[in-house]
Amino acid sequence: MLGLIKKDIYITKNNLKILLLIAVVYLIATKGNIEQIIFMLSFMSVIITMTSFSYDMYNHWDTFVCSLPNGRKNVVLSKYISGTIIITLMTIILLAISYPLSMINKNIEIKELLTLIIMSMQGVLIIESFMYPVIFKFGIEKARYIIFIMSFLIAGLSAYMLKSNNNILTNITTPLEKNYMIVIPIITIIVITISYFISKIIYKNKEF
């Protein structure tokens, strides 16, 4: 288990360095617009977590690891753990960038930035929770197209609901306004747990 997690972290290590460099360049280009940095790094972290799946596919890793004791179970669990570790590292990077900026620019509220960072990273965890079962079921290549279509549909639905002032959206968001710091983490944990068990079942019955 630990070896599988180390493998995924090692694979993404160079990408994290590149991502940090991109963040610095993007920070300069946007003249310190930390909100854009947060959303950009959140999006990039999703891509980074997918690289380990690509590595496994091109090196036929699944065929080998499934021959080990508890191999299938450990593969699924290690992906979720390593993904969470990567998101945690991204959160630390964002905090390291945001705090000095809040000290320099008094117009930046550190409390609001912390909330935005935490919510963004939890959003990434939820996105990955939808991605993983799809990747385990169809493989990384097919999953890319399916995830793209899902993202397009979700974005389109969200835009429609915002434009139409749908009462459903209001009913969903209003209770979250006061308790979002409690509700969102609970939802995230529930979604990740359900996703893990679905992925576990899919990978257990998958043939290589």
C-alpha positions in Angstrom: 0.0 0.0 0.0 2.7 2.5 1.1 4.7 1.7 -2.0 1.8 2.4 -4.3 1.2 5.7 -2.7 4.9 6.6 -2.9 4.8 5.7 -6.6 1.9 8.1 -7.4 3.5 10.9 -5.4 6.8 10.4 -7.1 5.1 10.5 -10.5 3.4 13.8 -9.8 6.4 15.3 -8.0 7.9 16.9 -11.1 4.5 18.1 -12.2 4.1 19.9 -8.8 7.4 21.7 -9.4 6.3 22.8 -12.8 2.9 23.9 -11.4 4.6 26.0 -8.8 6.6 27.7 -11.5 3.5 28.3 -13.5 1.8 29.8 -10.4 4.7 32.3 -10.0 4.6 33.3 -13.7 0.8 33.5 -13.6 1.0 35.6 -10.4 3.2 38.1 -12.2 1.1 38.1 -15.4 -2.1 38.8 -13.4 -0.5 41.4 -11.2 -1.1 39.4 -8.0 -4.7 38.4 -8.7 -4.8 35.6 -6.2 -8.4 34.5 -7.0 -7.4 33.6 -10.5 -4.3 31.7 -9.2 -6.5 29.7 -6.9 -8.9 28.6 -9.7 -6.1 27.9 -12.1 -4.2 25.7 -9.6 -7.4 24.0 -8.6 -8.0 23.0 -12.2 -4.4 22.0 -12.7 -4.4 19.8 -9.7 -7.2 17.7 -11.3 -5.0 17.2 -14.3 -2.0 16.3 -12.2 -3.9 13.5 -10.3 -4.8 12.0 -13.7 -1.1 11.6 -14.7 -0.6 8.6 -12.4 -3.5 6.7 -14.3 -1.8 7.5 -17.6 1.5 6.2 -16.3 -0.1 3.0 -15.1 -1.8 2.4 -18.4 1.3 3.0 -20.6 3.4 0.8 -18.4 0.7 -2.0 -18.0 1.0 -1.5 -14.2 -2.4 -2.9 -13.5 -1.6 -6.3 -14.8 1.4 -6.6 -12.5 -0.1 -5.2 -9.4 -3.3 -7.2 -9.6 -1.2 -10.4 -9.2 -0.1 -9.2 -5.7 -2.0 -10.1 -2.5 -4.8 -7.6 -2.1 -3.5 -5.9 -5.2 -6.8 -4.7 -6.5 -8.0 -3.4 -3.1 -4.7 -1.6 -2.5 -4.7 0.1 -5.9 -8.0 1.7 -5.4 -7.3 2.9 -1.9 -3.8 4.2 -2.8 -5.3 6.3 -5.6 -7.7 8.0 -3.3 -5.1 8.5 -0.6 -2.4 9.8 -3.0 -5.0 12.1 -4.6 -5.9 13.5 -1.2 -2.2 14.1 -0.4 -1.7 15.9 -3.7 -4.7 18.2 -3.0 -3.4 18.8 0.5 0.0 19.8 -1.0 -1.8 22.1 -3.4 -3.6 23.7 -0.5 -0.3 24.3 1.3 1.1 25.9 -1.8 -1.9 28.2 -2.2 -1.6 29.2 1.5 2.1 29.9 1.1 1.3 32.2 -1.9 -1.8 33.8 -0.4 -0.5 34.8 3.0 2.4 37.0 1.9 0.1 38.7 -0.6 -2.4 39.5 2.1 0.4 41.1 4.1 1.5 43.2 1.1 -1.9 44.1 -0.3 -4.2 45.3 2.5 -7.2 45.0 0.1 -6.9 41.2 0.3 -8.8 39.6 3.1 -6.9 36.6 4.4 -10.1 35.1 5.9 -11.9 35.2 2.6 -8.9 33.8 0.8 -8.7 30.9 3.2 -12.3 30.2 2.7 -11.9 30.3 -1.1 -8.9 28.0 -1.0 -10.5 25.4 1.3 -13.8 25.4 -0.7 -11.8 25.2 -4.0 -9.8 22.2 -2.8 -12.9 20.4 -1.5 -14.5 21.1 -4.9 -11.5 19.4 -6.5 -11.9 16.4 -4.2 -15.6 16.1 -5.2 -14.6 16.3 -8.9 -12.0 13.6 -8.5 -14.6 11.5 -6.7 -16.7 11.5 -9.9 -13.6 11.0 -12.0 -12.1 7.9 -10.4 -15.0 5.4 -10.9 -15.2 6.5 -14.5 -11.4 6.0 -15.0 -11.4 2.6 -13.3 -14.4 1.5 -15.4 -13.4 2.8 -18.9 -9.6 3.5 -18.6 -7.9 6.8 -18.7 -8.2 7.4 -22.5 -12.0 6.9 -22.8 -12.5 8.5 -19.4 -11.0 11.8 -20.7 -13.8 12.2 -23.2 -16.5 11.1 -20.7 -15.2 13.5 -18.1 -15.1 16.3 -20.7 -18.7 15.7 -21.6 -19.8 15.5 -18.0 -18.0 18.8 -17.2 -19.6 20.4 -20.2 -23.1 19.2 -19.1 -22.6 20.3 -15.5 -21.3 23.8 -16.7 -24.3 24.1 -19.0 -26.8 23.1 -16.4 -25.2 25.5 -13.9 -25.3 28.4 -16.4 -28.9 27.7 -17.2 -30.0 27.6 -13.5 -28.1 30.9 -12.8 -29.6 32.6 -15.9 -33.2 31.4 -15.2 -33.1 32.3 -11.5 -34.4 28.9 -10.8 -36.0 28.4 -7.4 -34.3 25.0 -7.1 -30.9 26.7 -7.1 -32.0 29.2 -4.4 -33.4 26.4 -2.3 -30.0 24.6 -2.5 -27.7 27.5 -1.9 -29.7 29.4 0.8 -29.2 26.8 3.6 -25.5 26.6 2.7 -24.8 30.3 3.1 -24.7 30.1 6.9 -23.4 26.6 7.4 -21.2 26.0 4.3 -18.0 25.4 6.4 -19.8 22.5 8.1 -22.0 21.2 5.3 -19.5 21.2 2.4 -16.8 19.1 4.3 -19.6 16.6 5.3 -20.8 16.4 1.7 -17.2 16.0 0.5 -16.6 13.1 2.9 -19.8 11.3 1.9 -19.1 11.7 -1.8 -15.5 10.4 -1.5 -16.7 7.4 0.6 -19.4 6.5 -1.9 -17.0 7.0 -4.8 -14.4 4.7 -3.2 -16.7 1.8 -2.7 -18.0 2.2 -6.3 -14.4 2.2 -7.6 -13.6 -0.8 -5.4 -16.4 -2.8 -6.9 -15.6 -1.8 -10.5 -11.9 -2.6 -10.1 -12.5 -5.9 -8.3 -14.5 -7.2 -11.3 -12.3 -5.7 -14.0 -10.4 -8.0 -16.3 -6.9 -7.2 -17.6 
